């Protein structure tokens, strides 16, 4: 019972999944090699506020064959490094602004491939990396500043009750009359 409640609560905090599409043509033997088409997709699992992400599934297909399935490095600064179980790698560079925020599409402009022990520059690599526009846009959640409130009222000052005022006035009057009474007693004293 507790496990199902825990699963339900973690499902309520689901991250936002963004899908990106790759497509283009590679040429490893420029200028005489033929252009080889490639396509692919990868996913990034963003936090709910887009402040961080984790790699999701990746699939890059070359000439209809699934070649790369694991993303190693992905940077909004403009690079992706994919790997397969044989240790082959594909590195693509694309133009980007340095952040995923607002990223919709970038042009692939080159890269490096290591396949079956052979390596080479991807001369003439062209293509695009584009965000699936059906997914929510990558916009970090802006935390609203706390509302401006009036400062708290100062603590109330004590106001004496009416009887206290009367006692204070009687006390002041008594202090004012005290010297007169002494003079009157001093005046009566020698006569008596």
C-alpha positions in Angstrom: 0.0 0.0 0.0 2.8 2.4 0.9 4.7 1.5 -2.2 1.8 2.4 -4.4 1.3 5.7 -2.7 5.0 6.5 -3.1 4.8 5.6 -6.8 1.7 7.8 -7.3 3.4 10.7 -5.6 6.6 10.4 -7.8 4.4 10.1 -10.9 2.8 13.4 -10.0 6.3 15.1 -10.3 6.9 13.9 -13.8 9.6 15.8 -15.8 9.0 17.4 -19.2 10.3 15.3 -22.1 11.6 17.1 -25.1 12.1 15.2 -28.4 14.7 16.4 -30.9 15.0 15.3 -34.5 18.2 14.9 -36.5 18.5 14.6 -40.2 21.1 15.3 -42.9 23.8 13.9 -45.1 27.4 12.8 -44.3 30.3 12.7 -46.6 33.5 11.0 -45.2 35.4 11.1 -48.5 35.0 14.7 -49.7 35.1 15.6 -52.5 34.6 12.3 -54.2 32.5 10.2 -51.8 28.8 9.9 -52.0 26.5 11.6 -49.5 25.1 9.2 -46.9 21.7 10.2 -45.4 21.2 9.9 -41.7 18.2 10.5 -39.4 17.7 10.3 -35.7 15.9 11.3 -32.6 16.9 11.9 -29.0 15.1 12.9 -25.9 15.9 15.1 -22.9 14.0 14.7 -19.7 13.8 18.2 -18.2 12.9 19.1 -14.6 9.4 20.7 -14.4 11.0 24.2 -14.3 13.6 23.4 -17.2 16.5 24.1 -14.8 18.2 20.8 -15.5 17.9 17.7 -17.7 18.9 14.1 -18.1 19.6 12.2 -21.4 16.8 10.1 -22.7 16.7 7.5 -25.5 18.8 8.3 -28.7 18.5 6.6 -32.1 20.6 7.6 -35.1 20.0 5.7 -38.3 22.4 5.7 -41.3 21.1 4.3 -44.6 18.2 2.7 -42.8 20.4 0.9 -40.2 20.2 1.8 -36.5 23.8 2.6 -35.8 23.9 4.7 -32.6 21.6 4.3 -29.6 23.4 5.9 -26.7 24.1 9.5 -26.1 27.4 10.3 -24.3 27.6 14.1 -24.4 25.0 16.6 -25.4 25.6 20.3 -25.1 23.3 23.2 -25.9 26.6 24.9 -26.9 26.4 22.9 -30.0 27.7 19.3 -29.9 26.4 15.8 -29.6 28.5 12.6 -29.1 26.7 9.3 -29.7 28.1 5.8 -29.1 27.0 2.3 -29.9 27.7 -1.0 -28.1 30.7 -1.7 -30.5 32.5 1.4 -29.3 31.8 3.4 -32.5 31.2 7.1 -32.0 29.6 9.9 -34.0 30.2 13.5 -33.1 28.1 16.2 -34.6 28.5 20.0 -34.1 25.5 22.3 -34.6 25.0 26.0 -34.2 23.3 27.0 -30.9 23.1 29.9 -28.5 24.7 28.0 -25.6 21.5 27.2 -23.8 18.5 25.0 -24.4 16.2 27.9 -23.4 14.3 28.9 -26.5 16.1 26.4 -28.7 14.0 25.2 -31.7 16.5 24.4 -34.4 20.2 24.5 -35.3 22.2 23.6 -38.4 24.6 20.7 -38.3 27.9 21.8 -39.7 30.4 19.0 -39.3 31.7 16.3 -37.0 33.9 13.2 -36.6 32.9 9.5 -37.0 34.8 6.4 -35.7 33.2 3.3 -37.2 34.5 -0.3 -37.4 38.0 1.0 -36.4 38.0 3.7 -39.2 37.9 7.3 -38.3 37.4 10.4 -40.3 36.1 13.9 -40.4 32.5 14.3 -41.6 33.4 16.6 -44.4 30.4 18.2 -45.9 28.1 17.1 -43.1 24.9 19.0 -43.3 21.6 18.8 -41.7 19.5 20.1 -38.8 18.7 19.4 -35.2 15.2 20.5 -34.4 13.0 20.4 -31.3 9.7 18.6 -31.8 7.3 21.6 -31.8 4.5 19.4 -30.4 6.5 19.4 -27.1 6.2 22.3 -24.6 8.8 25.1 -25.3 12.0 25.1 -23.2 11.4 28.1 -21.0 12.6 28.1 -17.5 9.9 28.8 -14.9 10.2 32.4 -13.6 9.7 32.5 -9.9 7.4 35.4 -9.2 8.8 37.8 -6.5 6.8 37.7 -3.3 3.9 40.2 -3.2 4.7 43.6 -1.8 2.9 44.0 1.5 2.5 46.8 3.9 4.9 46.8 6.8 3.5 45.4 9.9 1.7 47.8 12.2 3.8 48.9 15.2 2.7 47.4 18.5 0.0 49.4 20.2 1.1 51.9 22.8 -0.3 51.7 26.2 -2.9 54.3 27.0 -3.6 54.8 30.7 -7.2 54.3 31.9 -9.2 57.2 33.2 -8.7 56.2 36.9 -5.0 56.1 36.3 -5.1 59.6 34.9 -7.0 60.8 38.0 -4.5 59.2 40.4 -1.6 60.9 38.5 -3.3 64.3 38.6 -4.0 63.9 42.3 -0.3 62.9 42.8 0.9 66.0 40.9 -1.5 68.2 42.8 -0.2 66.7 46.1 3.4 67.4 45.1 2.5 71.0 44.2 0.7 71.5 47.6 3.4 69.8 49.7 5.7 72.9 50.1 2.7 75.1 51.1 1.8 72.7 53.9 5.3 72.8 55.3 5.3 76.5 55.3 1.9 76.6 57.0 3.1 74.1 59.6 6.3 76.0 60.1 4.3 79.2 60.6 2.0 77.5 63.2 4.8 75.7 65.0 6.4 78.6 67.0 2.9 79.9 68.1 1.8 76.8 69.6 
